[in-house]
Amino acid sequence: METILNSFLLKSIIYSLLFYIVYKFVFALCGVFRKPKTKAKKNSKKGYRKPQKNQELVSKKVLTKDEIIMLDALEQVIPSRNILVQVSMSAFMTTQNISTRNQFSRLYVDYLIVDEDYNPILSIELDGHYHKYTQDKDKRRDELLKSAGIPVIRFKEIPDIKVIRKTISRYI
């Protein structure tokens, strides 16, 4: 009985090895007829494939020249307050209503004045020349902020520091 078992075990091992060898050979043979994979061309500086012109990403300044001037003016007028720039409305507003949340989830405010605990106090918008095309969007943004209890000040251009001080003093 023991020799039969040993013989059966030996045959099983031999058949398994034979199957493995044939399996590897067949797949190696199939690989010969397969089109070889092409490797991505490497850019010598970065080690990555150079992106196509329409796919190229480049960094840019966070703020425009006018936005920087306005930020400097705001910092002069209210140096004791934190001024955040280009803040997503979903960062400081929330609701359980998904429909309402979708209305502001991709909107930003130009400047958000916050208190020492980073609660929003006031939103300031600098409407440049491009804002004439987004008036409906701006109106909806203002309505959403108002419903959240956050006042909005809009400037069509960069005002004088005295005008900024006078306008903001009503809210801060």
Backbone as a chain_set.jsonl record, in Angstrom:
{"seq": "METILNSFLLKSIIYSLLFYIVYKFVFALCGVFRKPKTKAKKNSKKGYRKPQKNQELVSKKVLTKDEIIMLDALEQVIPSRNILVQVSMSAFMTTQNISTRNQFSRLYVDYLIVDEDYNPILSIELDGHYHKYTQDKDKRRDELLKSAGIPVIRFKEIPDIKVIRKTISRYI", "coords": {"N": [[0.82, -1.185, 0.0], [1.945, 1.194, 0.794], [3.935, 1.633, -1.163], [2.363, 2.012, -3.381], [1.124, 4.394, -2.718], [3.373, 6.08, -2.518], [4.229, 5.901, -5.178], [2.028, 7.024, -6.479], [2.119, 9.628, -5.399], [4.619, 10.456, -6.351], [4.125, 10.405, -9.126], [2.193, 12.421, -9.254], [3.657, 14.688, -8.53], [5.514, 14.77, -10.626], [3.799, 15.128, -12.854], [2.728, 17.606, -12.172], [4.996, 19.276, -12.264], [5.647, 18.941, -14.96], [3.346, 20.043, -16.169], [3.626, 22.702, -15.288], [6.004, 23.463, -16.601], [5.258, 23.225, -19.318], [3.186, 25.103, -19.348], [4.6, 27.522, -18.78], [6.252, 27.565, -21.047], [4.416, 27.8, -23.183], [3.25, 30.311, -22.66], [5.517, 31.875, -22.816], [6.133, 31.541, -25.47], [3.906, 32.72, -26.641], [4.42, 35.299, -25.939], [6.446, 35.988, -27.657], [5.215, 36.551, -30.045], [3.719, 38.704, -29.427], [3.199, 42.264, -29.502], [5.852, 44.301, -28.569], [5.988, 46.193, -25.516], [5.999, 49.715, -25.428], [8.195, 51.984, -24.002], [7.765, 54.921, -22.016], [8.962, 58.016, -23.176], [11.625, 59.625, -21.661], [12.097, 62.697, -20.039], [15.04, 64.315, -19.701], [15.525, 66.119, -17.629], [13.44, 65.951, -15.702], [12.626, 63.323, -15.58], [10.231, 62.383, -16.518], [7.717, 61.773, -18.991], [7.409, 64.149, -21.525], [4.747, 66.398, -21.4], [1.972, 66.848, -23.675], [1.27, 69.793, -25.636], [-1.377, 70.742, -25.205], [-1.903, 69.6, -22.787], [-0.241, 70.518, -20.905], [0.691, 71.625, -17.72], [1.158, 74.499, -15.843], [2.526, 76.586, -13.315], [1.063, 79.482, -11.777], [0.667, 82.919, -10.769], [-0.923, 83.436, -7.651], [-2.584, 85.568, -7.105], [-3.932, 88.337, -8.943], [-2.519, 91.424, -10.21], [-4.186, 93.597, -9.449], [-5.656, 92.351, -7.407], [-3.664, 91.901, -5.521], [-2.946, 94.532, -4.868], [-5.368, 95.367, -3.725], [-5.507, 93.602, -1.55], [-3.277, 94.461, -0.062], [-4.205, 97.029, 0.595], [-6.456, 96.393, 2.166], [-5.17, 95.108, 4.294], [-3.834, 97.278, 5.396], [-5.967, 98.822, 6.283], [-7.385, 97.173, 8.091], [-5.471, 95.901, 10.092], [-5.506, 94.241, 12.304], [-7.092, 92.088, 11.826], [-7.644, 88.832, 10.371], [-7.185, 88.156, 7.002], [-8.375, 86.294, 4.478], [-7.761, 84.934, 1.25], [-9.343, 84.23, -1.886], [-11.213, 82.13, -1.099], [-12.861, 79.08, -0.844], [-16.341, 78.769, -0.814], [-17.468, 76.575, 0.353], [-15.741, 76.061, 2.361], [-16.385, 77.618, 4.505], [-19.1, 77.59, 4.813], [-22.0, 75.548, 5.247], [-24.514, 73.033, 4.721], [-27.281, 70.797, 5.186], [-28.856, 70.352, 3.061], [-28.535, 69.096, -0.008], [-28.967, 70.111, -2.572], [-28.812, 72.897, -2.195], [-26.183, 73.023, -1.237], [-24.77, 72.24, -3.494], [-25.028, 74.512, -4.996], [-23.199, 76.335, -3.997], [-20.797, 75.0, -3.729], [-18.698, 75.133, -5.549], [-18.012, 77.735, -5.662], [-16.195, 80.758, -4.96], [-14.957, 83.269, -2.697], [-13.519, 86.513, -3.019], [-12.132, 87.893, -0.932], [-12.074, 87.101, 2.468], [-12.932, 88.173, 5.558], [-12.084, 87.275, 8.767], [-12.741, 86.429, 12.239], [-10.837, 86.173, 15.356], [-11.155, 83.488, 15.934], [-11.442, 82.41, 13.515], [-13.977, 82.567, 12.381], [-16.267, 83.532, 9.876], [-16.637, 86.974, 9.095], [-17.013, 88.986, 7.205], [-17.43, 89.288, 3.709], [-15.585, 90.253, 0.888], [-15.693, 91.481, -2.351], [-13.938, 92.029, -5.326], [-14.781, 93.454, -8.117], [-13.722, 93.133, -11.213], [-13.034, 93.944, -14.678], [-13.916, 91.602, -15.909], [-16.114, 90.817, -14.49], [-18.52, 91.689, -15.495], [-19.545, 89.741, -17.052], [-20.337, 87.818, -15.333], [-22.482, 88.473, -13.713], [-24.976, 87.324, -12.925], [-24.137, 85.045, -11.586], [-22.669, 86.27, -9.555], [-24.733, 87.589, -8.22], [-26.217, 85.428, -7.234], [-24.277, 84.31, -5.545], [-24.039, 86.378, -3.66], [-26.623, 86.262, -2.53], [-26.566, 83.726, -1.318], [-24.5, 84.079, 0.578], [-25.643, 86.091, 2.142], [-27.865, 84.713, 3.164], [-26.541, 83.021, 4.855], [-25.783, 84.73, 6.758], [-23.593, 86.336, 6.346], [-22.234, 89.333, 5.553], [-21.766, 91.112, 2.434], [-19.473, 93.025, 0.62], [-19.057, 94.869, -2.277], [-16.697, 96.016, -4.571], [-16.223, 97.893, -7.433], [-13.9, 98.713, -8.527], [-10.509, 99.233, -7.422], [-10.747, 100.92, -4.504], [-10.024, 104.078, -2.838], [-8.089, 104.141, 0.175], [-9.379, 105.431, 2.294], [-12.061, 105.216, 1.569], [-12.374, 102.449, 1.626], [-11.924, 101.994, 4.373], [-14.091, 103.432, 5.526], [-16.309, 102.073, 4.412], [-15.951, 99.415, 5.32], [-16.007, 99.779, 8.062], [-18.638, 99.753, 8.905], [-19.239, 97.126, 9.306], [-17.32, 95.906, 10.846]], "CA": [[0.0, 0.0, 0.0], [2.842, 2.342, 0.907], [4.583, 1.847, -2.456], [1.361, 2.562, -4.295], [0.963, 5.785, -2.315], [4.597, 6.783, -2.942], [4.214, 5.943, -6.63], [1.001, 8.013, -6.833], [2.648, 10.934, -5.015], [5.699, 10.763, -7.277], [3.515, 10.729, -10.413], [1.531, 13.724, -9.112], [4.704, 15.717, -8.544], [6.078, 14.822, -11.978], [2.795, 15.752, -13.721], [2.63, 19.024, -11.813], [6.173, 19.94, -12.827], [5.514, 18.923, -16.409], [2.318, 21.036, -16.491], [4.208, 24.023, -15.045], [6.981, 23.739, -17.66], [4.504, 23.447, -20.554], [2.481, 26.367, -19.134], [5.57, 28.609, -18.945], [6.721, 27.564, -22.418], [3.348, 28.309, -24.046], [3.12, 31.758, -22.461], [6.731, 32.507, -23.332], [5.996, 31.509, -26.915], [2.915, 33.756, -26.978], [5.078, 36.585, -25.751], [7.283, 36.25, -28.822], [4.375, 37.098, -31.098], [3.062, 39.905, -28.929], [3.885, 43.525, -29.772], [6.549, 44.73, -27.349], [5.516, 47.425, -24.885], [6.885, 50.861, -25.624], [8.441, 52.733, -22.775], [7.572, 56.368, -22.135], [10.196, 58.774, -23.346], [11.928, 60.379, -20.449], [12.681, 64.025, -20.115], [16.267, 64.176, -18.918], [15.529, 66.976, -16.449], [12.472, 65.582, -14.682], [12.416, 61.898, -15.555], [8.873, 62.088, -16.945], [7.409, 62.041, -20.383], [7.03, 65.545, -21.73], [3.323, 66.484, -21.733], [1.579, 67.504, -24.915], [1.0, 71.225, -25.463], [-2.704, 70.976, -24.651], [-1.982, 68.963, -21.483], [0.805, 71.06, -20.05], [0.303, 72.397, -16.547], [2.177, 75.43, -15.383], [2.094, 77.359, -12.151], [0.782, 80.887, -12.044], [0.518, 83.703, -9.548], [-2.179, 83.189, -6.961], [-3.402, 86.778, -7.201], [-3.616, 89.291, -10.005], [-1.933, 92.675, -9.718], [-5.242, 94.336, -8.747], [-5.995, 91.639, -6.164], [-2.567, 92.149, -4.575], [-3.096, 95.924, -4.412], [-6.533, 95.395, -2.836], [-5.131, 92.909, -0.312], [-2.413, 95.381, 0.688], [-5.06, 98.098, 1.133], [-7.251, 95.809, 3.256], [-4.268, 94.874, 5.432], [-3.572, 98.585, 6.013], [-7.193, 99.297, 6.929], [-7.725, 96.3, 9.23], [-4.294, 95.069, 10.355], [-5.726, 93.313, 13.416], [-7.956, 90.99, 11.375], [-7.116, 87.891, 9.39], [-7.81, 88.297, 5.693], [-8.124, 85.123, 3.643], [-8.028, 85.244, -0.155], [-9.848, 83.183, -2.773], [-11.659, 81.061, -0.209], [-14.017, 78.322, -1.293], [-17.485, 78.987, 0.069], [-17.715, 75.342, 1.103], [-14.824, 76.031, 3.504], [-16.938, 78.358, 5.646], [-20.559, 77.444, 4.828], [-22.448, 74.175, 5.048], [-25.943, 72.77, 4.844], [-27.666, 69.406, 4.96], [-29.569, 70.336, 1.795], [-27.551, 68.846, -1.066], [-29.237, 71.029, -3.68], [-28.236, 74.192, -1.825], [-24.727, 72.862, -1.157], [-24.248, 72.215, -4.863], [-25.039, 75.871, -5.539], [-22.022, 77.105, -3.577], [-19.618, 74.152, -3.515], [-17.603, 75.497, -6.462], [-17.869, 79.191, -5.677], [-15.158, 81.327, -4.105], [-15.025, 84.706, -2.426], [-12.201, 87.118, -3.231], [-11.515, 88.149, 0.377], [-12.928, 86.759, 3.6], [-12.426, 88.694, 6.827], [-12.494, 86.351, 9.826], [-12.359, 86.851, 13.586], [-9.683, 85.449, 15.912], [-11.458, 82.054, 15.899], [-11.613, 82.124, 12.084], [-15.378, 82.614, 11.964], [-16.407, 84.587, 8.866], [-17.266, 88.236, 9.493], [-17.34, 89.819, 6.053], [-16.897, 88.895, 2.404], [-15.317, 91.41, 0.027], [-15.502, 91.111, -3.748], [-13.369, 93.045, -6.207], [-15.334, 93.192, -9.447], [-12.923, 93.704, -12.29], [-13.698, 94.044, -15.982], [-14.506, 90.316, -16.269], [-17.316, 90.567, -13.699], [-19.758, 92.026, -16.211], [-20.045, 88.506, -17.642], [-20.721, 86.888, -14.266], [-23.376, 89.178, -12.794], [-25.965, 86.4, -12.359], [-23.404, 84.212, -10.628], [-22.36, 87.147, -8.42], [-25.979, 87.834, -7.489], [-26.524, 84.189, -6.498], [-23.269, 84.216, -4.481], [-24.434, 87.347, -2.628], [-27.811, 85.736, -1.852], [-26.141, 82.61, -0.469], [-23.763, 84.636, 1.712], [-26.609, 86.802, 2.979], [-28.67, 83.722, 3.883], [-25.678, 82.449, 5.899], [-25.496, 85.79, 7.724], [-22.282, 86.93, 6.06], [-22.414, 90.484, 4.661], [-20.896, 91.195, 1.255], [-19.161, 94.35, 0.074], [-18.53, 94.776, -3.637], [-16.021, 97.184, -5.124], [-16.079, 97.749, -8.887], [-12.475, 98.956, -8.777], [-9.793, 99.401, -6.157], [-11.056, 102.251, -3.98], [-9.081, 104.754, -1.95], [-8.057, 103.532, 1.512], [-10.412, 106.073, 3.12], [-13.343, 104.624, 1.172], [-12.373, 101.083, 2.168], [-12.072, 102.106, 5.834], [-15.459, 103.874, 5.822], [-17.244, 101.014, 4.03], [-15.764, 98.245, 6.184], [-16.294, 100.123, 9.467], [-20.039, 99.425, 9.195], [-19.371, 95.7, 9.579], [-16.283, 95.422, 11.777]], "C": [[0.869, 1.256, 0.0], [3.543, 2.63, -0.415], [3.609, 2.413, -3.481], [1.173, 4.054, -4.014], [2.166, 6.618, -2.749], [4.63, 6.939, -4.457], [3.205, 6.998, -7.108], [1.491, 9.43, -6.543], [3.744, 11.377, -5.977], [5.139, 11.154, -8.654], [2.851, 12.112, -10.364], [2.54, 14.86, -9.184], [5.267, 15.876, -9.948], [5.096, 15.505, -12.931], [2.648, 17.252, -13.429], [3.795, 19.812, -12.389], [6.085, 20.028, -14.348], [4.477, 19.966, -16.863], [2.875, 22.451, -16.351], [5.175, 24.414, -16.164], [6.263, 24.037, -18.981], [3.781, 24.799, -20.49], [3.417, 27.554, -19.377], [6.034, 28.717, -20.399], [5.674, 28.176, -23.36], [3.227, 29.825, -23.893], [4.367, 32.507, -22.921], [6.669, 32.579, -24.854], [4.989, 32.565, -27.382], [3.53, 35.148, -26.861], [5.952, 36.961, -26.927], [6.467, 36.938, -29.91], [3.636, 38.368, -30.681], [3.897, 41.139, -29.247], [4.577, 43.982, -28.491], [5.992, 46.055, -26.828], [6.525, 48.533, -25.144], [7.012, 51.606, -24.314], [8.252, 54.218, -23.042], [8.922, 57.041, -22.295], [10.418, 59.623, -22.116], [12.537, 61.722, -20.786], [13.9, 63.983, -19.199], [16.264, 65.009, -17.647], [14.628, 66.447, -15.345], [12.233, 64.081, -14.589], [11.005, 61.492, -15.962], [8.728, 62.366, -18.425], [6.931, 63.483, -20.523], [5.558, 65.596, -22.13], [3.086, 67.177, -23.066], [1.254, 68.962, -24.623], [-0.348, 71.47, -24.796], [-2.876, 70.345, -23.269], [-1.022, 69.582, -20.477], [0.228, 71.89, -18.91], [1.461, 73.28, -16.137], [1.64, 76.173, -14.174], [1.832, 78.797, -12.58], [0.675, 81.603, -10.715], [-0.857, 83.439, -8.955], [-3.126, 84.366, -7.133], [-2.97, 87.626, -8.388], [-3.023, 90.548, -9.371], [-2.963, 93.473, -8.918], [-5.607, 93.675, -7.419], [-4.919, 91.834, -5.099], [-2.672, 93.56, -4.004], [-4.251, 96.023, -3.42], [-6.219, 94.713, -1.51], [-4.247, 93.801, 0.549], [-3.231, 96.498, 1.333], [-5.893, 97.579, 2.301], [-6.396, 95.575, 4.502], [-3.899, 96.177, 6.13], [-4.775, 99.062, 6.815], [-7.533, 98.474, 8.168], [-6.556, 95.36, 9.552], [-4.513, 94.03, 11.454], [-6.583, 92.108, 13.023], [-7.218, 90.08, 10.397], [-7.908, 88.039, 8.099], [-7.396, 87.088, 4.855], [-8.509, 85.462, 2.207], [-8.453, 84.0, -0.923], [-10.253, 81.938, -1.985], [-12.896, 80.388, -0.796], [-15.161, 78.516, -0.303], [-17.808, 77.729, 0.874], [-16.765, 75.205, 2.287], [-15.412, 76.729, 4.719], [-18.466, 78.358, 5.69], [-20.904, 75.971, 4.647], [-23.956, 74.1, 5.205], [-26.179, 71.279, 4.647], [-28.358, 69.249, 3.607], [-28.556, 70.233, 0.644], [-27.735, 69.803, -2.242], [-28.635, 72.407, -3.408], [-26.719, 74.111, -1.791], [-24.108, 72.867, -2.55], [-24.197, 73.604, -5.488], [-23.792, 76.659, -5.147], [-20.742, 76.283, -3.478], [-18.437, 74.513, -4.411], [-17.399, 77.001, -6.57], [-16.816, 79.639, -4.671], [-15.493, 82.78, -3.812], [-13.619, 85.261, -2.588], [-11.454, 87.29, -1.91], [-12.526, 87.79, 1.449], [-12.253, 87.269, 4.863], [-12.971, 87.778, 7.916], [-12.06, 86.892, 11.18], [-11.198, 85.992, 14.086], [-9.895, 83.939, 15.961], [-11.722, 81.563, 14.475], [-13.074, 81.904, 11.686], [-15.522, 83.747, 10.959], [-17.165, 85.794, 9.4], [-17.806, 88.963, 8.272], [-16.688, 89.255, 4.794], [-16.726, 90.154, 1.56], [-15.012, 90.899, -1.379], [-14.942, 92.294, -4.522], [-13.812, 92.704, -7.625], [-14.496, 93.902, -10.494], [-13.724, 93.745, -13.577], [-14.402, 92.747, -16.38], [-15.815, 90.052, -15.535], [-18.611, 90.934, -14.419], [-20.369, 90.783, -16.856], [-20.574, 87.533, -16.588], [-21.695, 87.512, -13.276], [-24.418, 88.261, -12.166], [-25.331, 85.513, -11.294], [-23.073, 85.022, -9.37], [-23.596, 87.396, -7.567], [-26.341, 86.611, -6.649], [-25.553, 84.008, -5.336], [-23.645, 85.146, -3.325], [-25.64, 86.856, -1.832], [-27.445, 84.606, -0.887], [-25.406, 83.118, 0.77], [-24.708, 85.341, 2.678], [-27.44, 85.813, 3.792], [-27.868, 83.026, 4.982], [-25.302, 83.495, 6.942], [-24.146, 86.446, 7.539], [-22.486, 88.097, 5.099], [-21.375, 90.497, 3.537], [-20.72, 92.653, 0.872], [-18.565, 94.116, -1.307], [-17.913, 96.104, -4.036], [-15.839, 96.936, -6.615], [-14.634, 97.961, -9.328], [-11.813, 99.147, -7.422], [-10.049, 100.81, -5.64], [-9.9, 102.821, -3.167], [-9.171, 104.107, -0.564], [-9.124, 104.134, 2.419], [-11.789, 105.478, 2.823], [-13.455, 103.199, 1.718], [-12.644, 101.127, 3.667], [-13.517, 102.447, 6.207], [-16.469, 102.755, 5.534], [-17.161, 99.82, 4.973], [-16.165, 98.538, 7.622], [-17.747, 99.834, 9.854], [-20.209, 97.974, 9.648], [-18.39, 95.178, 10.625], [-16.174, 96.369, 12.962]], "O": [[0.581, 2.237, -0.686], [3.727, 3.8, -0.752], [3.993, 3.201, -4.346], [1.077, 4.868, -4.933], [2.01, 7.718, -3.279], [5.014, 7.993, -4.965], [3.49, 7.768, -8.025], [1.297, 10.333, -7.357], [3.791, 12.541, -6.373], [5.611, 12.107, -9.274], [2.94, 12.88, -11.322], [2.293, 15.878, -9.83], [5.474, 16.998, -10.41], [5.494, 16.357, -13.725], [2.465, 18.057, -14.343], [3.603, 20.896, -12.942], [6.405, 21.057, -14.943], [4.71, 20.688, -17.833], [2.624, 23.303, -17.203], [5.169, 25.556, -16.623], [6.616, 24.986, -19.68], [3.769, 25.547, -21.468], [3.063, 28.485, -20.1], [6.192, 29.819, -20.924], [6.013, 28.978, -24.231], [3.113, 30.542, -24.887], [4.275, 33.651, -23.367], [7.102, 33.563, -25.453], [5.201, 33.224, -28.4], [3.18, 36.057, -27.614], [6.177, 38.147, -27.171], [6.976, 37.809, -30.615], [3.001, 39.022, -31.509], [5.127, 41.087, -29.264], [3.945, 44.042, -27.436], [5.581, 46.92, -27.601], [7.736, 48.323, -25.087], [6.026, 51.823, -23.61], [8.535, 54.712, -24.133], [9.897, 56.682, -21.635], [9.497, 60.259, -21.604], [13.367, 61.857, -21.685], [13.773, 63.639, -18.024], [16.932, 64.649, -16.677], [15.003, 66.485, -14.173], [11.68, 63.616, -13.593], [10.626, 60.339, -15.759], [9.516, 63.097, -19.024], [6.134, 63.963, -19.716], [5.15, 64.928, -23.079], [3.897, 67.984, -23.519], [0.99, 69.32, -23.475], [-0.451, 72.32, -23.911], [-3.914, 70.546, -22.638], [-1.011, 69.19, -19.311], [-0.622, 72.754, -19.125], [2.609, 72.84, -16.093], [0.431, 76.36, -14.036], [2.319, 79.257, -13.613], [0.601, 80.971, -9.662], [-1.832, 83.244, -9.681], [-4.333, 84.181, -7.29], [-1.804, 87.63, -8.782], [-3.028, 90.706, -8.15], [-2.656, 93.972, -7.835], [-5.84, 94.36, -6.423], [-5.227, 91.923, -3.91], [-2.509, 93.762, -2.801], [-4.13, 96.687, -2.391], [-6.625, 95.2, -0.454], [-4.447, 93.886, 1.761], [-2.983, 96.872, 2.48], [-6.019, 98.259, 3.32], [-6.842, 95.815, 5.625], [-3.673, 96.18, 7.34], [-4.624, 99.636, 7.893], [-7.929, 99.034, 9.19], [-6.645, 94.157, 9.309], [-3.781, 93.043, 11.525], [-6.77, 91.199, 13.832], [-6.298, 90.502, 9.697], [-9.139, 88.046, 8.104], [-6.216, 86.892, 4.564], [-9.472, 86.193, 1.975], [-7.998, 82.887, -0.657], [-9.711, 80.85, -2.179], [-13.852, 81.054, -1.194], [-14.96, 78.433, 0.909], [-18.366, 77.822, 1.967], [-16.955, 74.329, 3.132], [-14.991, 76.468, 5.846], [-19.061, 79.052, 6.515], [-20.183, 75.235, 3.972], [-24.584, 75.004, 5.757], [-25.376, 70.589, 4.02], [-28.438, 68.144, 3.071], [-27.817, 71.179, 0.369], [-26.755, 70.252, -2.836], [-28.022, 73.008, -4.29], [-26.037, 75.023, -2.26], [-23.038, 73.439, -2.754], [-23.413, 73.846, -6.406], [-23.369, 77.553, -5.881], [-19.69, 76.839, -3.164], [-17.291, 74.225, -4.065], [-16.698, 77.48, -7.461], [-16.581, 78.976, -3.661], [-16.211, 83.435, -4.567], [-12.638, 84.565, -2.325], [-10.297, 86.889, -1.78], [-13.702, 88.139, 1.345], [-11.144, 86.853, 5.2], [-14.176, 87.532, 7.983], [-11.14, 87.705, 11.272], [-10.645, 85.185, 13.339], [-8.926, 83.182, 16.023], [-12.171, 80.435, 14.268], [-13.364, 81.144, 10.763], [-14.957, 84.821, 11.163], [-18.193, 85.661, 10.064], [-18.917, 89.493, 8.294], [-15.543, 88.803, 4.819], [-17.608, 91.012, 1.521], [-14.186, 90.007, -1.568], [-15.418, 93.421, -4.386], [-13.284, 91.784, -8.25], [-14.559, 95.123, -10.638], [-14.947, 93.597, -13.565], [-15.388, 92.788, -17.116], [-16.559, 89.149, -15.918], [-19.69, 90.527, -13.99], [-21.559, 90.762, -17.17], [-21.197, 86.528, -16.931], [-21.727, 87.114, -12.112], [-24.718, 88.405, -10.981], [-25.918, 85.265, -10.24], [-23.184, 84.515, -8.254], [-23.518, 87.413, -6.338], [-26.727, 86.744, -5.488], [-25.963, 83.594, -4.252], [-23.58, 84.756, -2.159], [-25.686, 87.007, -0.611], [-27.961, 84.545, 0.229], [-25.654, 82.647, 1.88], [-24.58, 85.198, 3.894], [-27.696, 86.043, 4.974], [-28.446, 82.499, 5.932], [-24.589, 83.192, 7.898], [-23.611, 87.047, 8.471], [-22.87, 87.885, 3.949], [-20.271, 89.971, 3.674], [-21.683, 93.416, 0.807], [-17.684, 93.275, -1.484], [-18.511, 97.167, -3.868], [-15.351, 95.879, -7.013], [-14.204, 97.453, -10.364], [-12.49, 99.213, -6.396], [-9.623, 101.786, -6.257], [-8.932, 102.127, -2.857], [-10.221, 103.588, -0.186], [-9.714, 103.422, 3.231], [-12.586, 105.264, 3.736], [-14.508, 102.798, 2.213], [-13.489, 100.389, 4.173], [-14.097, 101.824, 7.097], [-17.379, 102.522, 6.328], [-18.187, 99.274, 5.379], [-16.617, 97.639, 8.332], [-18.041, 99.684, 11.04], [-21.199, 97.632, 10.294], [-18.613, 94.123, 11.219], [-15.362, 96.144, 13.86]]}, "num_chains": 1, "name": "protein.A"}
